[in-house]
């Protein structure tokens, strides 16, 4: 078997703890090898991976010259050419905008994956000359070879803003079925996510308050909260509301991604009450849905973004409208009462996730996408020379 060819995996802030899905997306690659490039390394480099901080490779205008006006120094060009890359894959629209001048200089095909807020936030969708992404956004869409929205919801959001439909292929988020498996189930309901408006934690707390004593016999575990003194006013208000409600919950704090499997494995119910935030920020397809489904959890969620693309109402869980605490409480009540139906939903959800949101399958699809881009580029270059 020949040596894998190199793909430049551009993410400006590499290995951020909450973005571990990015390196996992390359986990099944065999013909291609990602080399990570960007300007900040925010966490440990995965075993066996190679990462390049581009900061010292820029010319006299530094990273600002590269990002703001697309200056590619000779040293940067030579360093990357020496890797003999066949394509660039950027994670998030902003990184795609930064990578565009590199793709042009190196004559490489460019693919960019959109995950959520990069396609929906008002700050990212308005016209602005001050922000690199905004002023380079249409050019990115015009010149990129492939745009990979993580859900059909994100595809529609991009399409409405002017992205070319013919370049877009939905590439769903995924989780690892070897890592997320059902365990010994307990009467446990879990929420995992930042305590921010987008995650809908306020809707869940209101629903829990309505349920009150009906939660007796169940453990409600809320992950992602910050310690007292570190909370913004939104989160602190939710803690105050919880204290006043008398509802007993476990506050798990920030849970590293590698520790989440044990929480989902024990849970019977996962709650994903996401909604569009006032900033326009929205989910693409929440990974917690897929992780929980693989772990055999029934899902109580909202009809938000790509959630409806993985959770089937009445089959793998129950859905309600965004911000509808009354219906969320009613859905949770049904799941608490009918243990057999809840277990069946969890089993059906695992089968659905194994089929459609399997990390290995999706990773191989990404490798295929990037390989085809490179082959088309080579064919096109050969034709132009003949």
N, C-alpha and C positions, 0 to 999 in steps of 0.2 A: 504494500500500500504506500502511495506517495506521501511525502510530508505535507501536512496541512498548510494551506495558503493563509496569509495574514489578512484579517479585517481590522481596521482601526475602529475601536469602540469608543466613540466620543461621548463623554458625560462631563460637563465642566466641573462639577463637584463629585469626585469619584468616591464610591464606597461609603456613602452616607448610610447610617444605620437603618433609616426608614425606607431605603431604596435597595434593599438586598435582592429584590426581584430582578434588578438589572443584570448582575453577573449570573444569576440563576438562569436567565433566558438563553445563555450560551452553553448550558451544561451538557447538552447532548451533541454538540458539534463534533464532527469527526474529520470532515474535509477542510474545514476552516478553523483558524485559531484567532480569537480576539486578543488584540493588544490594546489595553485601555489607555486613553489619552484624555487630558483635561488639565485644569489649573489648580485644583485643590484635592488633596487626598484626605478624606474625612474619617477614614477607618482603616482597619487592617486589609491588606491586599490578600485576596483569596489564595489558598495554597495552589501553587503551580501557575499562577497568573503573572503577567507582566504588565506593569503600569508605568507610564511616562508622564511626569509633570512637565508640561510645556513651558512653564514660566521662565526658566533660565535659557530657553532656546530662542527667545525673541530678540529682535534688534534693539536699537537705542530707544524706541518708543515703548518697549516692553509689552506686557499683556494688554494694556489699554490700546495701544496702536493696533494690535492684532484684532481685538474684539470690536473696537469702535469703527475702524476704517479698513479692516481686513488686510493689514500688512503681514506678509509671510516672509520671514527672514530667510536668507540663504541657509543658515545653520538649521533652522527648523525644517526647511524643505529637504535638505540632504539627509537629515536624521530619519525622517519618515520614509523617504524614497529607499533608503538602505534596508528597510523592512520588507520591501517589495510587496506592498499591500495591493489588494484587488478591489477594495471597496471601503467606504466609510459608513458606519451605522451610528447615528446620533440618537441618544435617548433624551427626550423632551424637545419641544420646539425651539427653545432658547439655545440649546446646544446645537441644534441643526443650523440655526442662523450663524453661530460662531464657526461651525465646521464648513460652511459653504465656500468661503475663500480657499480653504485647504483643498476641498474637492476640485475646485477649478484649477488651482495651481498644479496639483498632482494628476489631473485628468482622470479622476476616479468617480465611479457612480456613487451617489449619495442616497441613503435611505434614512428616514427619520420616523421615530415612534412617538406618538402623542399619548399621554396617560390620563389627562383630566383637566386640571386647572390651566395647563398650558394652552388648551383649546377653548376654555370657557370663561376664564377670569376677565372682567372688564378691562383690567390693566393690560392684558395680552391681546384683546380683541379690538381695542380702540386704535385710531390712527394717532401716531405720536412720532415726532422726529427725535425725541430725546432718548427713547429706548431702542437699543440695537435690534431686538427681536421685532418690534412693531414696524420699524422702517424697512427691515429686510424681509419681513414676513411674506409678502407677495412674491418677491424674487425667489425666496426659498421654495415656495410652492411651484413656481414656474420652472425652476431649474433642478429641483430634486428629482431623482429617478423613481422613487417609491416613497409613499406616505403610509405609515402603518398605524391607524387609530386602534386603540386597545378595545374598542367596542363600537357597535354600530351607532350608538348615541354620540360618541365623539366624532365619528365620520360625518354624521348629520350636522353637528356643530361646526365642523371645519368647512363643510360644503356650503353652509349658509353664509360663511365669511369670505368665500371665494376660492377655496382650495379646489383643485381639479379632481372631479370624481373618478376620471379614468386612471389616475395615479394612485388611488387609495385602495388598500386591501385591509379589511378588518383582521387584526391579529390579536385574539383575546388574551387577556392576562391568564396566568396559570399558577399552579402550585404543585409541589412534588408529592405524588401518591405514596412514595416510599417513606416520606417523612410525616405525612398527615394521615393517620389511620384511626379508626374507632378504638376506644379502650373500654375499660369497665365504666359504664355510664352511671352517672349520679344525677340526682335532682338538682341540676346545675344549669343556670342561665348565664351566659357570658356576653359581655360587650367588650370589644377591643378596638381602641382608636384614640386619637387625640381628642381632648375635650374642646372641640371647636365647633362653630356653627355648622360647618359642612357635614360633620359626623352625626348630627342629629341627637347628640347625647341629651339635650334639653327635652326633646320629645320623649325619649325613653324615660327620663326621670319623672316627667309628668305622668306617663302611663303607669310607672311603678307606684307612684303616689295613689293613683286611682285603685290599683289592685290591693294595696295595703295588706290586710290579714290573709288575703287569698294566696299570698306568697309563702305562708307558713309551710314548713317542710321542704322548702326550696332554698338553695343558696344562690344569691345574685352577686356575681363577680364582675366588677367594672374595672377594666384595665385602661391604662393610659393617662391617669390623672397625675398632676404634678403635686409636689409637696407644698405644704402651707408656706406662704411667703414667696413662692415662685409662680403663683397663679395669676393670670390676667383677670380683669373684673368679670368677664363672662364666666370663666370657670369657677371663680370664687362664689359667684352668685348661685351656681348649681350646687356647690357644696353646702351653702347655707340653706338652700331649698331642701336638700336631702336631710340635713339635720333636723329641720323643722317638721318634715313629713313623718318621722318616726320609722321609716322603712329601713330595715336592716340590710346592709350590703357589705360585701368585701371590697375594699379599695386596694387593687393590686399594684398601682403605680405603673411606671413604664416597664413593659415586659419585652426583653430582647426577642427578636424574631426567632431565634433558635429555641426559645423556651415556650413559644406559643403552642406547639403540637400537644404538649401535655394538658394544657387548658382545654383545647378543643376536643381532645380524646375523651375527656371525662364529661364534657357538657352534653346535655340533651337538646338544648335550645341555644341558638346563636341569634343575637339581635343586631341588625344592621339598619338603623333608622336614618340613613343619610338623606341630605337634602341640599339644594342649591343655596349657597351662602349669599348674603347681601352683596359681597364682592363679585358675585358671578361664579365663584369657585364651585366646581362640581366634581364628583367622582368620575372616573372612567368606567372601571368595573372593579369594585372593591375586592382586593385579594382575600379579605377575611371571609367573604362569601364562599369563595372556592376552597379555602383552607378548612372552613367549618363543614362544608358539604363533604369533602373528602374524609373528614373525621366522623361522618355519620350524624351530624347535627341537623335538626330541623331549623329552618331559617324564618325568623320574624323580621321582615324588612319593609322598605318603602319602594314605591314605583319610581325609583330615581335612577337616572343614567343607565348603565349597563346591567344593573341588578335584574331587570326584567328579562335580560338575555340569558341569565343562568338560573334564576329562581322561578319555578313554575307555581303559580298561585293555586293552593289546594292540593298540590302534588308533592313538592319538596319543601313547602313552607307556606306562609301566608304573607300577602302584601297589603299595604295600605298606602294612601296618598302621603306625600311629604308633609311633615308637620302635624299629621292627624293622630294626636295622642289618644283620642277616644277609641278609634278603630284599632290602633296598635295594642291598647289595653285589652280590647275584646279579643283580638287574635291571640295574644299571650294567654288569656284566660282559657280559650279553647285548647291550647297546647298543654297547659298545666293540668287540665281536667282529664283529657283523653290521652292517656299515656301510650296506648297502643297505636293510635293514629299518629302521634308525634314520632314514635319509633319508626313507623313505616315511612314517614316523610324523610327521616334521616337516612334510611337505607336507600330510598329512591334518589335522594340528593347525591349520595356517594356514587351510585351507578352513573348518574348524569355527569358528575364532575370527572370521573374516570374516562368517560367517553369523549367529552368535549373540551375539558380544561386541564388536560394532563400535561404536566411540564415537559416530559420527554417528547411527546408528540408535537407540541407547539414549538419546542426548541429546534426540532428537526425541520419544521416548516420554515422557521426563520432562517436556518442555514440554507434551505432550498431557495428562498427569496433572494438572499444575498448572492448565492452562487449564480443564479440566473441573471442578476444584474451585471455581474462581472463578465459572464459569457457574452451578453448582449454588447457590452462596452468593447470587448475584444473584437467581436465580429464587426462592429461598426467602425472601429479604428482600422482594421484590416481592409475593409471595403473602401475606405476613404483614401488609403495609400495605393490601392491597386488601380 
